[in-house]
Amino acid sequence: MYLVTGASGTMGKAVLTEVAKSGAPHRAMFRSATEAAKAPAGTSTVIADFSKKDTLPAALEGITGVYLVCSPIPQLIELEWNMIDACAAAAVGHIVLNSAMGAREWRKSFPSWHRRVEDKLKSTKISFTILRPNSFHQNVLTYFASSIRTQGVFHSSMGNAGVSFLDVRDIAVVAAKSLPGGEHSGKTYELNGPEALTYSELAAKIAKHSGRDVQYVDIPAEKQRQAMLASGMPEWQADALLDLQAYYVSGKGGKIDGLLEQLLGRPPITMDEFLADFAGEFLAGPEAPASVPAEAKPQTKTKPQTEAASA
Ligand SMILES: NC(=O)c1ccc[n+]([C@@H]2O[C@H](COP(=O)([O-])OP(=O)(O)OC[C@H]3O[C@@H](n4cnc5c(N)ncnc54)[C@H](OP(=O)(O)O)[C@@H]3O)[C@@H](O)[C@H]2O)c1
């Protein structure tokens, strides 16, 4: 039986959808009963919290494989370490760890936190698959759709750096395929999308699909930092974002390779396909669609911009 953690989040929800579709016996882990009530029919649920170690053994009872993900917060290291320890104690056979692009070499910010979890996992005897995805397509909705809807613009200090965005639905397919271990055991997959887009190219694509004028406005990093702080973002997060952004600005996020297609066994979802599905999200008022597929719906909960915002 598989356990999908973070099942209320952007990535975990997509993984849960895939695992449920596969028909494999599984359980989804939530922190709140309200979120657990939204699980697909046929999914058993458990309420547990990585910070409450005594809640983890029950979540792991009878579990052979775990998809492990946590919010991009500095506590992620300790929280995921707790879960790895609990998995070792419960004799879990395989963990699919949701890490991030840059964990191999970027010694700052979010990638460095993920790297510490990767190292912990590798220090155990548990078989593993590590996923290091590039920036999600879904970030465009979560972080840019609001200012596009109201002003037709989005801002960052990415310059002309290209980003090989990929879709959480594709990452979820790879995660679900990796849960049994097998040929995926011991592998670290650095996952990139099928094309590298600058933010100006992204703006042109959003304009094409939504039928409205959309501009990307490049601003100095310090101005971006001030705007983040003014929006109420904590200092640690603004600094972590800009440290990650430096990685992308150096061109490291624009890699294109065939790995994702090979793992999926089909071409990955493109930005054009993604934007065609969600074009209405960039329109204000009644033109916006009444609903979008649940597995890719942008998060409605209020959260400050995360690393996704800068990449
Ligand atoms: N966005 C990107 O482009 C990108 C790219 C590469 C890698 N990543 C990585 O992908 C990961 C997932 O991102 P996401 O956007 O899916 O995050 P998310 O939407 O914030 O989801 C995080 C999940 O972790 C759960 N969680 C948080 N604290 C927990 C705790 N103490 N115990 C148990 N569960 C807890 C959350 O539950 P609640 O709903 O209860 O809070 C939520 O279900 C992050 O680690 C991020 O660094 C993101």
The ligand as a Tripos MOL2 file, in Angstrom:
@<TRIPOS>MOLECULE
LIG
   48    52     1     0     0
SMALL
NO_CHARGES

@<TRIPOS>ATOM
      1 N1          6.6820   25.4270   -7.2650 N.am      1 LIG1
      2 C1          7.6870   24.9970   -7.9960 C.2       1 LIG1
      3 O1          7.9110   25.4170   -9.1280 O.2       1 LIG1
      4 C2          8.5920   23.9270   -7.4420 C.ar      1 LIG1
      5 C3          9.6070   23.4400   -8.2400 C.ar      1 LIG1
      6 C4         10.4080   22.4200   -7.7410 C.ar      1 LIG1
      7 C5         10.1930   21.8930   -6.4860 C.ar      1 LIG1
      8 N2          9.1970   22.4040   -5.7350 N.ar      1 LIG1
      9 C6          8.9780   21.8110   -4.3950 C.3       1 LIG1
     10 O2          7.7790   21.0810   -4.4430 O.3       1 LIG1
     11 C7          7.3080   20.9330   -3.1000 C.3       1 LIG1
     12 C8          5.7900   21.0050   -3.0710 C.3       1 LIG1
     13 O3          5.3590   22.2190   -3.5730 O.3       1 LIG1
     14 P1          3.8030   22.5370   -3.5460 P.3       1 LIG1
     15 O4          3.6160   23.7590   -4.3560 O.co2     1 LIG1
     16 O5          3.0340   21.3030   -3.8650 O.co2     1 LIG1
     17 O6          3.6090   22.9040   -1.9900 O.3       1 LIG1
     18 P2          2.2320   23.1150   -1.2420 P.3       1 LIG1
     19 O7          1.1260   23.3570   -2.1970 O.co2     1 LIG1
     20 O8          2.5280   24.1120   -0.1850 O.co2     1 LIG1
     21 O9          1.9640   21.6970   -0.5560 O.3       1 LIG1
     22 C9          2.7030   21.2820    0.5420 C.3       1 LIG1
     23 C10         2.0130   20.1560    1.2590 C.3       1 LIG1
     24 O10         2.7940   19.8340    2.4210 O.3       1 LIG1
     25 C11         1.8850   19.7320    3.5320 C.3       1 LIG1
     26 N3          2.5650   20.0230    4.7950 N.ar      1 LIG1
     27 C12         3.1010   21.1990    5.2000 C.ar      1 LIG1
     28 N4          3.5660   21.0820    6.4580 N.ar      1 LIG1
     29 C13         3.2810   19.8270    6.8620 C.ar      1 LIG1
     30 C14         3.4720   19.1200    8.0880 C.ar      1 LIG1
     31 N5          4.0310   19.6860    9.1600 N.pl3     1 LIG1
     32 N6          3.0620   17.8360    8.1460 N.ar      1 LIG1
     33 C15         2.4470   17.2440    7.0860 C.ar      1 LIG1
     34 N7          2.2340   17.8670    5.9010 N.ar      1 LIG1
     35 C16         2.6350   19.1460    5.8060 C.ar      1 LIG1
     36 C17         0.8290   20.7770    3.2340 C.3       1 LIG1
     37 O11        -0.3080   20.5330    4.0190 O.3       1 LIG1
     38 P3         -1.2920   21.7230    4.4790 P.3       1 LIG1
     39 O12        -2.2520   21.9490    3.3130 O.co2     1 LIG1
     40 O13        -1.9600   21.1870    5.6890 O.co2     1 LIG1
     41 O14        -0.4350   22.9320    4.7410 O.co2     1 LIG1
     42 C18         0.6150   20.5210    1.7460 C.3       1 LIG1
     43 O15        -0.2560   19.4440    1.5420 O.3       1 LIG1
     44 C19         8.0160   21.9900   -2.2510 C.3       1 LIG1
     45 O16         8.8800   21.3570   -1.3520 O.3       1 LIG1
     46 C20         8.7770   22.8060   -3.2630 C.3       1 LIG1
     47 O17        10.0250   23.2730   -2.7610 O.3       1 LIG1
     48 C21         8.3780   23.3910   -6.1780 C.ar      1 LIG1
@<TRIPOS>BOND
     1     1     2 1
     2     2     3 2
     3     2     4 1
     4     4     5 ar
     5     4    48 ar
     6     5     6 ar
     7     6     7 ar
     8     7     8 ar
     9     8     9 1
    10     8    48 ar
    11     9    10 1
    12     9    46 1
    13    10    11 1
    14    11    12 1
    15    11    44 1
    16    12    13 1
    17    13    14 1
    18    14    15 2
    19    14    16 1
    20    14    17 1
    21    17    18 1
    22    18    19 2
    23    18    20 1
    24    18    21 1
    25    21    22 1
    26    22    23 1
    27    23    24 1
    28    23    42 1
    29    24    25 1
    30    25    26 1
    31    25    36 1
    32    26    27 ar
    33    26    35 ar
    34    27    28 ar
    35    28    29 ar
    36    29    30 ar
    37    29    35 ar
    38    30    31 1
    39    30    32 ar
    40    32    33 ar
    41    33    34 ar
    42    34    35 ar
    43    36    37 1
    44    36    42 1
    45    37    38 1
    46    38    39 2
    47    38    40 1
    48    38    41 1
    49    42    43 1
    50    44    45 1
    51    44    46 1
    52    46    47 1
@<TRIPOS>SUBSTRUCTURE
     1 LIG1         1 GROUP 0 **** ****
